[in-house]
Amino acid sequence: MGLPSSLNSCFLLILLCLVNISTINSTKQEPVLFGGNFPALYVIGDSLVDSGNNNNLETRVKSNFPPYGSDFEGGKATGRFSNGKTIADYIAIYYGLPLVPAYMGLSEEQKNNITTGFNYASASCGIFPDTGKRMGKCLSLSVQVDLFTETVEKNLKKMFTNPSDLSKHLAESLFMTAIGVNDYAFFFNKTTNPNEFATNLLHDYLIQIERLHSLGARKFFINNVKPLGCYPNVIVRSEPRGSCNEPLNRAVGLFNTKLRESLSGMKKKLKDTSFLYSDYFNFILKLREPSSNQVGSSLLNATSPCCPEVYDGGLTTTCMPGSVACKVPDSHIFFDPFHPTQQANSKYATACFQERSICHVVCE
């Protein structure tokens, strides 16, 4: 006699969680997160994963000029804040999907013919609606979800005319988020209550996750917030110079802890929803350690950006047109004072998908 369907579902969930945390002595592993057969990848976030949306916005925060993109396909600056691929690009590659195009750079006809996902990420923006706005226009988290709503209503419904087919597409697609660091960069200071700030930020964040769920999203790839206190534009002003700003990192870490803990509750609250939690914070901290950041026989530069090659500690967080970059970006963790190199992003993909040390399926 077979088990009741409810028990079968629980048994399957437990089995999947156990597989995720167990060590498998095999040269080939199944993709992370339930087999990984996703029809599309939808990317929501900030400059860590922006693939060119800010190119089409009135903002000072752009990267559509050299030396950005020097190691991207064709050596072209696309609007990615790196010398090459972002972590969103590596996630798409890992799951066998094309690189996800920037939504703001597409014509309506193109939007009507793409079923493999869109990238809504916007540099300088964050979870709070006003984050980054003094730099010009950008797409906050709520606006990005608005754009995804528009995608469903105006574009996907034209390609999936049967409502059940559309629901299936959305339920089986992967929704990646990587956002929150700019909220700390713009609004957090020594007088801010870290717990209150993290609680308010998480509240606004989870509202948007619930909105995505109401639109049909069921599989989420959640990146936590990176250790802002260890980035070149911060450590250059630390005492001693080059050391991480630990109070700032602790504040960010508090949000990350709340985020991780909340996902178990969200899994119970939101029907048939799966979360993969990516610990980007500790990935960067570990990458800065000499034992972890070797490439060949040399160590990655963990304190200075590649661009500009001579960093004077200015407040700017990006390269500028005409900036001279180092000759070997792969020798650095950071391409500019706020963004990682392709080498660092590649190491992230290895840690997440091969070593499975930073990406874990959330179980109740």
Buried (B, 14 or more C-beta within 10 A) or exposed (E): EEEEEEEEEEEEBEEBBEEBEEEEEEEEEEEBBBEBEBBBBBBBBBBBBBBBBBBBBEBEBBBBBBBBBBBBEEEEBBBBBBBBBBBBBBBBBBBEBEBBBBBBBBEEEEBBEBEBBBBBBBBBBBBBEEBBBEBBBBBBBBBBBBBBBEBBEEBBEEBBEEEEEBEBBBBBBBBBBBBBBBBBBBBBEEEEEBEEBBEBBBEBBBEBBBBBBEBBBBBBBBBBBBBBBBBBBBBBEBEEEEEBBEEBBEBBBBBBEBBBEBBBEBBEEBEEBBBBBBBBBBBBBBBBEEEBBEBEEEBBBBBBBBBBBEBEEEEBBBBEEEBEBBEEBBBBBBBBBBBBBBBBBBBBBEBBBEEBEBBBBBBE
